[in-house]
Amino acid sequence: MTHPFHPWRGREFELVDYRRCWNDWWVFYHTDDMQLAHFPASWTDLADADPFVELSQGRAVARVADLLRLVDLIQDLEAKPVKGIKPNV
């Protein structure tokens, strides 16, 4: 596990399968009780290194594009209030 914020960072798993599912690559492994489990291959050393993660060297937690998308989402939610949730003004 190589994801910088995952609590299992540094832990090793025995690879059972590596395949494309849900439009992404996934790593499949057995849990301690032999249940089949999975996580994104991008969280492991099997996937190519993410250029953003490499260049930011842990100094940034979000890409500019992700932050801009978050701004759009917040503005969209503010424009369409949800019943029972009062805007914070």
KOLMIFI-944843 format. One record per residue: chain; residue number from 0; y negated, x, z of N, C-alpha, C, O in turn. Coordinates in nm, 2 decimals, always signed. Atoms other than C-alpha are relative to their C-alpha. Layout:
BEGIN
<atom kette="A" nr="NUM" n_c2="Y" n_c1="X" n_c3="Z" ca_c2="Y" ca_c1="X" ca_c3="Z" c_c2="Y" c_c1="X" c_c3="Z" o_c2="Y" o_c1="X" o_c3="Z"/>
...
//
This chain:
BEGIN
<atom kette="A" nr="0" n_c2="+0.12" n_c1="+0.09" n_c3="+0.00" ca_c2="+0.00" ca_c1="+0.00" ca_c3="+0.00" c_c2="-0.12" c_c1="+0.09" c_c3="+0.00" o_c2="-0.14" o_c1="+0.17" o_c3="+0.09"/>
<atom kette="A" nr="1" n_c2="+0.12" n_c1="-0.09" n_c3="+0.01" ca_c2="-0.33" ca_c1="+0.16" ca_c3="-0.11" c_c2="-0.13" c_c1="-0.08" c_c3="+0.01" o_c2="-0.23" o_c1="-0.02" o_c3="+0.01"/>
<atom kette="A" nr="2" n_c2="+0.13" n_c1="+0.08" n_c3="-0.01" ca_c2="-0.58" ca_c1="-0.13" ca_c3="-0.08" c_c2="-0.08" c_c1="+0.05" c_c3="+0.13" o_c2="-0.02" o_c1="+0.06" o_c3="+0.24"/>
<atom kette="A" nr="3" n_c2="+0.08" n_c1="-0.07" n_c3="-0.11" ca_c2="-0.86" ca_c1="+0.02" ca_c3="+0.14" c_c2="-0.02" c_c1="-0.09" c_c3="+0.12" o_c2="-0.04" o_c1="-0.03" o_c3="+0.23"/>
<atom kette="A" nr="4" n_c2="+0.02" n_c1="+0.09" n_c3="-0.11" ca_c2="-0.90" ca_c1="-0.29" ca_c3="+0.36" c_c2="+0.12" c_c1="-0.07" c_c3="+0.05" o_c2="+0.11" o_c1="-0.15" o_c3="+0.15"/>
<atom kette="A" nr="5" n_c2="-0.12" n_c1="+0.07" n_c3="-0.04" ca_c2="-0.54" ca_c1="-0.40" ca_c3="+0.40" c_c2="+0.06" c_c1="+0.06" c_c3="+0.12" o_c2="+0.06" o_c1="+0.19" o_c3="+0.13"/>
<atom kette="A" nr="6" n_c2="-0.05" n_c1="-0.06" n_c3="-0.12" ca_c2="-0.39" ca_c1="-0.36" ca_c3="+0.74" c_c2="+0.13" c_c1="+0.09" c_c3="-0.02" o_c2="+0.17" o_c1="+0.17" o_c3="+0.07"/>
<atom kette="A" nr="7" n_c2="-0.12" n_c1="-0.08" n_c3="+0.03" ca_c2="-0.07" ca_c1="-0.21" ca_c3="+0.58" c_c2="-0.03" c_c1="+0.12" c_c3="-0.09" o_c2="+0.06" o_c1="+0.18" o_c3="-0.14"/>
<atom kette="A" nr="8" n_c2="+0.03" n_c1="-0.11" n_c3="+0.08" ca_c2="-0.26" ca_c1="+0.06" ca_c3="+0.40" c_c2="+0.08" c_c1="+0.12" c_c3="+0.05" o_c2="+0.09" o_c1="+0.15" o_c3="+0.17"/>
<atom kette="A" nr="9" n_c2="-0.09" n_c1="-0.12" n_c3="-0.04" ca_c2="-0.03" ca_c1="+0.37" ca_c3="+0.39" c_c2="+0.14" c_c1="-0.04" c_c3="+0.01" o_c2="+0.23" o_c1="+0.05" o_c3="+0.01"/>
<atom kette="A" nr="10" n_c2="-0.14" n_c1="+0.04" n_c3="-0.02" ca_c2="+0.28" ca_c1="+0.17" ca_c3="+0.44" c_c2="+0.07" c_c1="+0.00" c_c3="-0.13" o_c2="+0.02" o_c1="-0.03" o_c3="-0.24"/>
<atom kette="A" nr="11" n_c2="-0.08" n_c1="+0.00" n_c3="+0.13" ca_c2="+0.56" ca_c1="+0.21" ca_c3="+0.18" c_c2="+0.10" c_c1="-0.11" c_c3="+0.00" o_c2="+0.16" o_c1="-0.14" o_c3="+0.11"/>
<atom kette="A" nr="12" n_c2="-0.09" n_c1="+0.11" n_c3="+0.02" ca_c2="+0.78" ca_c1="-0.06" ca_c3="+0.04" c_c2="+0.10" c_c1="+0.05" c_c3="-0.11" o_c2="+0.06" o_c1="+0.12" o_c3="-0.20"/>
<atom kette="A" nr="13" n_c2="-0.10" n_c1="-0.02" n_c3="+0.11" ca_c2="+1.10" ca_c1="-0.04" ca_c3="-0.17" c_c2="-0.03" c_c1="-0.10" c_c3="-0.11" o_c2="-0.02" o_c1="-0.22" o_c3="-0.08"/>
<atom kette="A" nr="14" n_c2="+0.04" n_c1="+0.09" n_c3="+0.11" ca_c2="+1.01" ca_c1="-0.18" ca_c3="-0.51" c_c2="+0.13" c_c1="-0.07" c_c3="-0.05" o_c2="+0.23" o_c1="-0.01" o_c3="-0.07"/>
<atom kette="A" nr="15" n_c2="-0.11" n_c1="+0.09" n_c3="+0.05" ca_c2="+1.24" ca_c1="-0.47" ca_c3="-0.61" c_c2="-0.03" c_c1="-0.03" c_c3="-0.15" o_c2="+0.06" o_c1="-0.03" o_c3="-0.23"/>
<atom kette="A" nr="16" n_c2="+0.04" n_c1="+0.04" n_c3="+0.14" ca_c2="+1.04" ca_c1="-0.58" ca_c3="-0.93" c_c2="-0.15" c_c1="+0.02" c_c3="-0.01" o_c2="-0.22" o_c1="+0.02" o_c3="+0.08"/>
<atom kette="A" nr="17" n_c2="+0.14" n_c1="-0.02" n_c3="+0.03" ca_c2="+0.72" ca_c1="-0.52" ca_c3="-1.10" c_c2="-0.02" c_c1="-0.08" c_c3="-0.13" o_c2="+0.03" o_c1="-0.04" o_c3="-0.24"/>
<atom kette="A" nr="18" n_c2="+0.01" n_c1="+0.08" n_c3="+0.12" ca_c2="+0.61" ca_c1="-0.79" ca_c3="-1.34" c_c2="-0.13" c_c1="-0.08" c_c3="-0.01" o_c2="-0.20" o_c1="-0.09" o_c3="+0.09"/>
<atom kette="A" nr="19" n_c2="+0.12" n_c1="+0.07" n_c3="+0.03" ca_c2="+0.33" ca_c1="-0.99" ca_c3="-1.49" c_c2="+0.02" c_c1="-0.15" c_c3="+0.03" o_c2="+0.11" o_c1="-0.21" o_c3="-0.03"/>
<atom kette="A" nr="20" n_c2="-0.01" n_c1="+0.14" n_c3="-0.04" ca_c2="+0.28" ca_c1="-1.33" ca_c3="-1.32" c_c2="-0.14" c_c1="-0.05" c_c3="+0.03" o_c2="-0.22" o_c1="+0.03" o_c3="+0.07"/>
<atom kette="A" nr="21" n_c2="+0.13" n_c1="+0.05" n_c3="-0.03" ca_c2="-0.02" ca_c1="-1.56" ca_c3="-1.29" c_c2="-0.11" c_c1="+0.08" c_c3="-0.06" o_c2="-0.22" o_c1="+0.10" o_c3="+0.00"/>
<atom kette="A" nr="22" n_c2="+0.10" n_c1="-0.08" n_c3="+0.07" ca_c2="-0.21" ca_c1="-1.35" ca_c3="-1.54" c_c2="-0.04" c_c1="+0.13" c_c3="+0.06" o_c2="-0.15" o_c1="+0.18" o_c3="+0.05"/>
<atom kette="A" nr="23" n_c2="+0.02" n_c1="-0.13" n_c3="-0.07" ca_c2="-0.18" ca_c1="-1.03" ca_c3="-1.33" c_c2="+0.13" c_c1="+0.06" c_c3="+0.03" o_c2="+0.24" o_c1="+0.00" o_c3="+0.02"/>
<atom kette="A" nr="24" n_c2="-0.12" n_c1="-0.08" n_c3="-0.03" ca_c2="+0.07" ca_c1="-0.76" ca_c3="-1.24" c_c2="+0.03" c_c1="-0.01" c_c3="+0.15" o_c2="-0.07" o_c1="+0.01" o_c3="+0.23"/>
<atom kette="A" nr="25" n_c2="-0.04" n_c1="+0.01" n_c3="-0.14" ca_c2="+0.26" ca_c1="-0.81" ca_c3="-0.91" c_c2="+0.12" c_c1="+0.09" c_c3="+0.03" o_c2="+0.20" o_c1="+0.12" o_c3="-0.05"/>
<atom kette="A" nr="26" n_c2="-0.11" n_c1="-0.08" n_c3="-0.05" ca_c2="+0.49" ca_c1="-0.60" ca_c3="-0.70" c_c2="+0.08" c_c1="-0.09" c_c3="+0.09" o_c2="+0.03" o_c1="-0.15" o_c3="+0.18"/>
<atom kette="A" nr="27" n_c2="-0.09" n_c1="+0.08" n_c3="-0.09" ca_c2="+0.79" ca_c1="-0.76" ca_c3="-0.54" c_c2="+0.08" c_c1="+0.09" c_c3="+0.08" o_c2="+0.13" o_c1="+0.20" o_c3="+0.04"/>
<atom kette="A" nr="28" n_c2="-0.07" n_c1="-0.08" n_c3="-0.09" ca_c2="+0.96" ca_c1="-0.63" ca_c3="-0.24" c_c2="+0.07" c_c1="-0.09" c_c3="+0.10" o_c2="+0.05" o_c1="-0.21" o_c3="+0.11"/>
<atom kette="A" nr="29" n_c2="-0.07" n_c1="+0.08" n_c3="-0.11" ca_c2="+1.19" ca_c1="-0.74" ca_c3="+0.05" c_c2="-0.07" c_c1="+0.03" c_c3="+0.13" o_c2="-0.10" o_c1="+0.14" o_c3="+0.17"/>
<atom kette="A" nr="30" n_c2="+0.06" n_c1="-0.01" n_c3="-0.13" ca_c2="+1.04" ca_c1="-0.81" ca_c3="+0.39" c_c2="+0.11" c_c1="+0.06" c_c3="+0.10" o_c2="+0.23" o_c1="+0.07" o_c3="+0.05"/>
<atom kette="A" nr="31" n_c2="-0.09" n_c1="-0.05" n_c3="-0.10" ca_c2="+1.21" ca_c1="-0.68" ca_c3="+0.71" c_c2="+0.12" c_c1="-0.10" c_c3="+0.02" o_c2="+0.23" o_c1="-0.05" o_c3="+0.05"/>
<atom kette="A" nr="32" n_c2="-0.11" n_c1="+0.09" n_c3="-0.01" ca_c2="+1.42" ca_c1="-1.00" ca_c3="+0.72" c_c2="+0.06" c_c1="-0.04" c_c3="-0.14" o_c2="+0.12" o_c1="-0.15" o_c3="-0.15"/>
<atom kette="A" nr="33" n_c2="-0.05" n_c1="+0.01" n_c3="+0.13" ca_c2="+1.51" ca_c1="-0.96" ca_c3="+0.35" c_c2="-0.05" c_c1="-0.12" c_c3="-0.08" o_c2="+0.02" o_c1="-0.16" o_c3="-0.18"/>
<atom kette="A" nr="34" n_c2="+0.06" n_c1="+0.10" n_c3="+0.09" ca_c2="+1.29" ca_c1="-1.23" ca_c3="+0.21" c_c2="-0.08" c_c1="+0.07" c_c3="-0.11" o_c2="-0.14" o_c1="+0.17" o_c3="-0.09"/>
<atom kette="A" nr="35" n_c2="+0.08" n_c1="-0.06" n_c3="+0.11" ca_c2="+1.14" ca_c1="-1.16" ca_c3="-0.13" c_c2="-0.15" c_c1="-0.04" c_c3="+0.02" o_c2="-0.18" o_c1="-0.16" o_c3="+0.03"/>
<atom kette="A" nr="36" n_c2="+0.14" n_c1="+0.02" n_c3="-0.01" ca_c2="+0.77" ca_c1="-1.12" ca_c3="-0.11" c_c2="-0.08" c_c1="+0.08" c_c3="-0.11" o_c2="-0.01" o_c1="+0.16" o_c3="-0.18"/>
<atom kette="A" nr="37" n_c2="+0.08" n_c1="-0.06" n_c3="+0.11" ca_c2="+0.49" ca_c1="-1.00" ca_c3="-0.34" c_c2="-0.14" c_c1="+0.02" c_c3="+0.04" o_c2="-0.20" o_c1="-0.05" o_c3="+0.13"/>
<atom kette="A" nr="38" n_c2="+0.14" n_c1="-0.01" n_c3="-0.01" ca_c2="+0.14" ca_c1="-0.87" ca_c3="-0.36" c_c2="-0.05" c_c1="+0.06" c_c3="-0.13" o_c2="+0.03" o_c1="+0.12" o_c3="-0.21"/>
<atom kette="A" nr="39" n_c2="+0.05" n_c1="-0.05" n_c3="+0.12" ca_c2="-0.09" ca_c1="-0.77" ca_c3="-0.64" c_c2="+0.03" c_c1="+0.15" c_c3="-0.02" o_c2="+0.01" o_c1="+0.23" o_c3="+0.07"/>
<atom kette="A" nr="40" n_c2="-0.02" n_c1="-0.14" n_c3="+0.03" ca_c2="+0.00" ca_c1="-0.44" ca_c3="-0.81" c_c2="-0.12" c_c1="+0.09" c_c3="+0.02" o_c2="-0.11" o_c1="+0.21" o_c3="+0.05"/>
<atom kette="A" nr="41" n_c2="+0.13" n_c1="-0.07" n_c3="-0.02" ca_c2="-0.37" ca_c1="-0.34" ca_c3="-0.79" c_c2="-0.02" c_c1="+0.05" c_c3="+0.14" o_c2="-0.10" o_c1="+0.13" o_c3="+0.17"/>
<atom kette="A" nr="42" n_c2="+0.01" n_c1="-0.04" n_c3="-0.14" ca_c2="-0.32" ca_c1="-0.30" ca_c3="-0.41" c_c2="+0.09" c_c1="+0.12" c_c3="+0.02" o_c2="+0.10" o_c1="+0.17" o_c3="+0.13"/>
<atom kette="A" nr="43" n_c2="-0.10" n_c1="-0.11" n_c3="-0.01" ca_c2="-0.06" ca_c1="-0.02" ca_c3="-0.48" c_c2="-0.03" c_c1="+0.11" c_c3="-0.09" o_c2="-0.13" o_c1="+0.11" o_c3="-0.17"/>
<atom kette="A" nr="44" n_c2="+0.02" n_c1="-0.11" n_c3="+0.09" ca_c2="-0.03" ca_c1="+0.31" ca_c3="-0.65" c_c2="+0.07" c_c1="-0.02" c_c3="-0.13" o_c2="+0.07" o_c1="+0.08" o_c3="-0.21"/>
<atom kette="A" nr="45" n_c2="-0.07" n_c1="+0.03" n_c3="+0.13" ca_c2="+0.17" ca_c1="+0.15" ca_c3="-0.93" c_c2="-0.11" c_c1="-0.03" c_c3="-0.11" o_c2="-0.09" o_c1="+0.00" o_c3="-0.23"/>
<atom kette="A" nr="46" n_c2="+0.11" n_c1="+0.04" n_c3="+0.10" ca_c2="-0.15" ca_c1="+0.02" ca_c3="-1.10" c_c2="-0.09" c_c1="+0.12" c_c3="-0.02" o_c2="-0.10" o_c1="+0.21" o_c3="+0.06"/>
<atom kette="A" nr="47" n_c2="+0.10" n_c1="-0.10" n_c3="+0.02" ca_c2="-0.41" ca_c1="+0.23" ca_c3="-1.26" c_c2="-0.11" c_c1="-0.01" c_c3="+0.10" o_c2="-0.14" o_c1="-0.12" o_c3="+0.15"/>
<atom kette="A" nr="48" n_c2="+0.11" n_c1="+0.00" n_c3="-0.10" ca_c2="-0.69" ca_c1="+0.33" ca_c3="-1.03" c_c2="-0.12" c_c1="-0.08" c_c3="-0.05" o_c2="-0.15" o_c1="-0.07" o_c3="-0.17"/>
<atom kette="A" nr="49" n_c2="+0.12" n_c1="+0.08" n_c3="+0.03" ca_c2="-0.98" ca_c1="+0.09" ca_c3="-1.03" c_c2="-0.12" c_c1="+0.09" c_c3="-0.01" o_c2="-0.15" o_c1="+0.16" o_c3="+0.09"/>
<atom kette="A" nr="50" n_c2="+0.11" n_c1="-0.10" n_c3="+0.01" ca_c2="-1.28" ca_c1="+0.29" ca_c3="-1.17" c_c2="-0.11" c_c1="-0.03" c_c3="+0.10" o_c2="-0.17" o_c1="+0.06" o_c3="+0.15"/>
<atom kette="A" nr="51" n_c2="+0.10" n_c1="+0.03" n_c3="-0.10" ca_c2="-1.52" ca_c1="+0.10" ca_c3="-0.93" c_c2="+0.04" c_c1="+0.06" c_c3="+0.13" o_c2="-0.04" o_c1="+0.12" o_c3="+0.20"/>
<atom kette="A" nr="52" n_c2="-0.05" n_c1="-0.04" n_c3="-0.13" ca_c2="-1.31" ca_c1="+0.18" ca_c3="-0.63" c_c2="-0.01" c_c1="+0.16" c_c3="+0.01" o_c2="-0.05" o_c1="+0.22" o_c3="+0.11"/>
<atom kette="A" nr="53" n_c2="+0.00" n_c1="-0.15" n_c3="+0.01" ca_c2="-1.28" ca_c1="+0.55" ca_c3="-0.74" c_c2="-0.14" c_c1="+0.05" c_c3="+0.01" o_c2="-0.17" o_c1="+0.14" o_c3="+0.09"/>
<atom kette="A" nr="54" n_c2="+0.13" n_c1="-0.05" n_c3="+0.00" ca_c2="-1.65" ca_c1="+0.59" ca_c3="-0.80" c_c2="-0.08" c_c1="-0.03" c_c3="+0.13" o_c2="-0.16" o_c1="+0.05" o_c3="+0.17"/>
<atom kette="A" nr="55" n_c2="+0.07" n_c1="+0.04" n_c3="-0.12" ca_c2="-1.77" ca_c1="+0.40" ca_c3="-0.49" c_c2="+0.05" c_c1="+0.08" c_c3="+0.12" o_c2="-0.02" o_c1="+0.09" o_c3="+0.22"/>
<atom kette="A" nr="56" n_c2="-0.06" n_c1="-0.08" n_c3="-0.11" ca_c2="-1.54" ca_c1="+0.61" ca_c3="-0.27" c_c2="-0.01" c_c1="-0.07" c_c3="+0.14" o_c2="-0.04" o_c1="-0.01" o_c3="+0.24"/>
<atom kette="A" nr="57" n_c2="+0.00" n_c1="+0.08" n_c3="-0.12" ca_c2="-1.53" ca_c1="+0.33" ca_c3="-0.01" c_c2="-0.14" c_c1="-0.04" c_c3="+0.05" o_c2="-0.15" o_c1="-0.10" o_c3="+0.16"/>
<atom kette="A" nr="58" n_c2="+0.14" n_c1="+0.03" n_c3="-0.05" ca_c2="-1.91" ca_c1="+0.30" ca_c3="+0.02" c_c2="-0.04" c_c1="-0.14" c_c3="-0.04" o_c2="-0.14" o_c1="-0.19" o_c3="+0.02"/>
<atom kette="A" nr="59" n_c2="+0.04" n_c1="+0.13" n_c3="+0.04" ca_c2="-1.93" ca_c1="-0.04" ca_c3="-0.15" c_c2="+0.12" c_c1="-0.10" c_c3="+0.01" o_c2="+0.23" o_c1="-0.06" o_c3="-0.02"/>
<atom kette="A" nr="60" n_c2="-0.11" n_c1="+0.10" n_c3="-0.01" ca_c2="-1.73" ca_c1="-0.36" ca_c3="-0.08" c_c2="+0.01" c_c1="-0.10" c_c3="-0.11" o_c2="+0.10" o_c1="-0.18" o_c3="-0.12"/>
<atom kette="A" nr="61" n_c2="+0.00" n_c1="+0.10" n_c3="+0.11" ca_c2="-1.83" ca_c1="-0.56" ca_c3="-0.39" c_c2="-0.07" c_c1="+0.06" c_c3="-0.12" o_c2="-0.16" o_c1="+0.14" o_c3="-0.10"/>
<atom kette="A" nr="62" n_c2="+0.07" n_c1="-0.04" n_c3="+0.13" ca_c2="-1.92" ca_c1="-0.50" ca_c3="-0.75" c_c2="-0.13" c_c1="-0.08" c_c3="-0.02" o_c2="-0.14" o_c1="-0.19" o_c3="+0.03"/>
<atom kette="A" nr="63" n_c2="+0.12" n_c1="+0.07" n_c3="+0.03" ca_c2="-2.26" ca_c1="-0.60" ca_c3="-0.87" c_c2="+0.03" c_c1="-0.14" c_c3="-0.07" o_c2="-0.03" o_c1="-0.24" o_c3="-0.04"/>
<atom kette="A" nr="64" n_c2="-0.04" n_c1="+0.12" n_c3="+0.07" ca_c2="-2.10" ca_c1="-0.86" ca_c3="-1.10" c_c2="+0.06" c_c1="-0.10" c_c3="+0.09" o_c2="+0.03" o_c1="-0.22" o_c3="+0.08"/>
<atom kette="A" nr="65" n_c2="-0.05" n_c1="+0.09" n_c3="-0.10" ca_c2="-1.91" ca_c1="-1.01" ca_c3="-0.81" c_c2="-0.11" c_c1="-0.06" c_c3="+0.09" o_c2="-0.11" o_c1="-0.18" o_c3="+0.13"/>
<atom kette="A" nr="66" n_c2="+0.11" n_c1="+0.05" n_c3="-0.08" ca_c2="-2.23" ca_c1="-1.03" ca_c3="-0.60" c_c2="-0.08" c_c1="-0.10" c_c3="-0.08" o_c2="-0.13" o_c1="-0.20" o_c3="-0.02"/>
<atom kette="A" nr="67" n_c2="+0.07" n_c1="+0.09" n_c3="+0.08" ca_c2="-2.41" ca_c1="-1.20" ca_c3="-0.89" c_c2="+0.07" c_c1="-0.13" c_c3="-0.01" o_c2="+0.01" o_c1="-0.24" o_c3="-0.01"/>
<atom kette="A" nr="68" n_c2="-0.08" n_c1="+0.12" n_c3="+0.00" ca_c2="-2.13" ca_c1="-1.45" ca_c3="-0.92" c_c2="-0.01" c_c1="-0.08" c_c3="+0.13" o_c2="-0.01" o_c1="-0.20" o_c3="+0.13"/>
<atom kette="A" nr="69" n_c2="+0.01" n_c1="+0.07" n_c3="-0.13" ca_c2="-2.15" ca_c1="-1.52" ca_c3="-0.55" c_c2="-0.14" c_c1="-0.07" c_c3="+0.01" o_c2="-0.15" o_c1="-0.18" o_c3="+0.07"/>
<atom kette="A" nr="70" n_c2="+0.14" n_c1="+0.07" n_c3="+0.00" ca_c2="-2.53" ca_c1="-1.59" ca_c3="-0.59" c_c2="+0.01" c_c1="-0.13" c_c3="-0.08" o_c2="-0.05" o_c1="-0.23" o_c3="-0.03"/>
<atom kette="A" nr="71" n_c2="-0.01" n_c1="+0.12" n_c3="+0.08" ca_c2="-2.45" ca_c1="-1.83" ca_c3="-0.87" c_c2="+0.08" c_c1="-0.11" c_c3="+0.08" o_c2="+0.04" o_c1="-0.23" o_c3="+0.07"/>
<atom kette="A" nr="72" n_c2="-0.08" n_c1="+0.09" n_c3="-0.08" ca_c2="-2.19" ca_c1="-2.00" ca_c3="-0.65" c_c2="-0.08" c_c1="-0.07" c_c3="+0.11" o_c2="-0.08" o_c1="-0.19" o_c3="+0.13"/>
<atom kette="A" nr="73" n_c2="+0.08" n_c1="+0.06" n_c3="-0.11" ca_c2="-2.42" ca_c1="-2.04" ca_c3="-0.36" c_c2="-0.11" c_c1="-0.09" c_c3="-0.05" o_c2="-0.14" o_c1="-0.20" o_c3="+0.01"/>
<atom kette="A" nr="74" n_c2="+0.10" n_c1="+0.08" n_c3="+0.06" ca_c2="-2.70" ca_c1="-2.17" ca_c3="-0.58" c_c2="+0.06" c_c1="-0.13" c_c3="-0.05" o_c2="-0.01" o_c1="-0.24" o_c3="-0.03"/>
<atom kette="A" nr="75" n_c2="-0.06" n_c1="+0.12" n_c3="+0.05" ca_c2="-2.46" ca_c1="-2.42" ca_c3="-0.73" c_c2="+0.04" c_c1="-0.09" c_c3="+0.12" o_c2="+0.02" o_c1="-0.21" o_c3="+0.11"/>
<atom kette="A" nr="76" n_c2="-0.04" n_c1="+0.08" n_c3="-0.11" ca_c2="-2.34" ca_c1="-2.54" ca_c3="-0.39" c_c2="-0.13" c_c1="-0.06" c_c3="+0.07" o_c2="-0.13" o_c1="-0.17" o_c3="+0.11"/>
<atom kette="A" nr="77" n_c2="+0.13" n_c1="+0.05" n_c3="-0.05" ca_c2="-2.71" ca_c1="-2.57" ca_c3="-0.27" c_c2="-0.05" c_c1="-0.12" c_c3="-0.09" o_c2="-0.11" o_c1="-0.21" o_c3="-0.04"/>
<atom kette="A" nr="78" n_c2="+0.05" n_c1="+0.11" n_c3="+0.09" ca_c2="-2.78" ca_c1="-2.79" ca_c3="-0.58" c_c2="+0.08" c_c1="-0.12" c_c3="+0.01" o_c2="+0.03" o_c1="-0.23" o_c3="-0.02"/>
<atom kette="A" nr="79" n_c2="-0.08" n_c1="+0.12" n_c3="-0.01" ca_c2="-2.49" ca_c1="-3.02" ca_c3="-0.51" c_c2="+0.06" c_c1="+0.00" c_c3="+0.14" o_c2="+0.17" o_c1="+0.04" o_c3="+0.16"/>
<atom kette="A" nr="80" n_c2="-0.05" n_c1="+0.00" n_c3="-0.14" ca_c2="-2.46" ca_c1="-3.07" ca_c3="-0.13" c_c2="+0.13" c_c1="-0.08" c_c3="+0.01" o_c2="+0.15" o_c1="-0.18" o_c3="-0.05"/>
<atom kette="A" nr="81" n_c2="-0.12" n_c1="+0.07" n_c3="-0.03" ca_c2="-2.13" ca_c1="-3.17" ca_c3="+0.00" c_c2="-0.02" c_c1="-0.10" c_c3="+0.12" o_c2="-0.09" o_c1="-0.07" o_c3="+0.21"/>
<atom kette="A" nr="82" n_c2="+0.01" n_c1="+0.10" n_c3="-0.10" ca_c2="-2.11" ca_c1="-3.49" ca_c3="+0.20" c_c2="+0.04" c_c1="+0.05" c_c3="+0.14" o_c2="+0.15" o_c1="+0.10" o_c3="+0.15"/>
<atom kette="A" nr="83" n_c2="-0.03" n_c1="-0.04" n_c3="-0.13" ca_c2="-2.12" ca_c1="-3.42" ca_c3="+0.57" c_c2="-0.04" c_c1="+0.14" c_c3="+0.04" o_c2="-0.03" o_c1="+0.18" o_c3="+0.15"/>
<atom kette="A" nr="84" n_c2="+0.05" n_c1="-0.14" n_c3="-0.03" ca_c2="-2.26" ca_c1="-3.06" ca_c3="+0.54" c_c2="-0.14" c_c1="+0.00" c_c3="-0.03" o_c2="-0.19" o_c1="-0.02" o_c3="-0.14"/>
<atom kette="A" nr="85" n_c2="+0.15" n_c1="-0.01" n_c3="+0.01" ca_c2="-2.63" ca_c1="-3.02" ca_c3="+0.60" c_c2="-0.04" c_c1="+0.14" c_c3="-0.05" o_c2="+0.01" o_c1="+0.23" o_c3="+0.00"/>
<atom kette="A" nr="86" n_c2="+0.05" n_c1="-0.13" n_c3="+0.05" ca_c2="-2.81" ca_c1="-2.75" ca_c3="+0.41" c_c2="-0.07" c_c1="+0.08" c_c3="+0.12" o_c2="-0.14" o_c1="+0.01" o_c3="+0.20"/>
<atom kette="A" nr="87" n_c2="+0.06" n_c1="-0.09" n_c3="-0.10" ca_c2="-2.93" ca_c1="-2.46" ca_c3="+0.63" c_c2="-0.14" c_c1="+0.04" c_c3="-0.05" o_c2="-0.15" o_c1="+0.14" o_c3="-0.11"/>
<atom kette="A" nr="88" n_c2="+0.14" n_c1="-0.04" n_c3="+0.04" ca_c2="-3.31" ca_c1="-2.46" ca_c3="+0.58" c_c2="-0.09" c_c1="+0.02" c_c3="+0.11" o_c2="-0.20" o_c1="+0.05" o_c3="+0.10"/>
//
